[in-house]
Amino acid sequence: MSREAAFIDSLRALAHHPAARGLADDAAVLEVGDEAIVLTHDMLVEGVHFLPGADWADVAWKLVATNLSDLAAKGAEPLGVLLGFMLGEGRERFAEGLAEVLEHYGVPLLGGDTVHGGPPRSFGLTALGRATHRPVPARSGAQAGDLLWLTGEVGAAMAGFEALRDGTAADSIAYRRPMARLAEGAALAPLVTAMMDVSDGLLIDAWRLAEASHVSLTIDSQAVPIAGPEPRRLDALRWGDDYELLFTLPAGLVPPVPATSVGAVEPRGFVPLFIDGEPMANREGLGWEH
């Protein structure tokens, strides 16, 4: 078990409020009167989530988009964000990028905090949203007989990271400025049995969805659309930062957004995940974990 997973397990006894969803989902869902408020918080760390020397405008964009992606997985409409900013060089560029991404998604900045620190520097963002459909989709809920679907393709962020790391002229926009699938999430919310965003890698996130739903998932690796050469297919399935939506629908139901069927849901077997018929004994090496 990773350090991250072990620490989250130690916190579960504290997260007893129903809104926390047992710390096993993309976001918290707080019922307030006739509304459901969706809350999420993600961080970016220099040298971990973005390369040293990155354009600070890109860092700001990625910070907001990754949090909005969690709202997308709940079918939520963003209400605003709270920023945690570590002071240092690049403040002006960060502010420019923040203005760009907030304008792009039509999301207001509501407040936050600033501190001194680093290097490395880290930044946090809390995003708040309003559920557009209830019950709000969860990672749990997938049923045997459902099909597993994926919006978009995976591997573009991996290619972008490698282009930046290696200093090539290849396109790096998918890694620097990911897109949150808010419209797709809202359209899917009334239909899905389970949904989450792909942030740490398709395979490990599929493992997590299977665990949350107490089912087994079978994935046809050749059915997964990838952005890259065929020899890198397995790498693309394990790499993160794609921020597509992974979801399950009852068989025969066609999603209202562009998506690809990449597998199926089966009754819980002896492992949560099968890739091309091969059982995955554990999740080590399936994707990004701290």
Helices and strands as residue ranges (DSSP letters): H 3-11, G 18-23, E 28-32, E 35-45, H 56-72, E 76-87, H 91-105, E 109-116, E 122-131, E 147-150, H 156-166, H 173-176, H 182-188, E 194-198, H 202-213, E 215-219, G 221-223, G 230-232, H 233-238, E 244-249, E 260-267, E 273-275, E 278-279
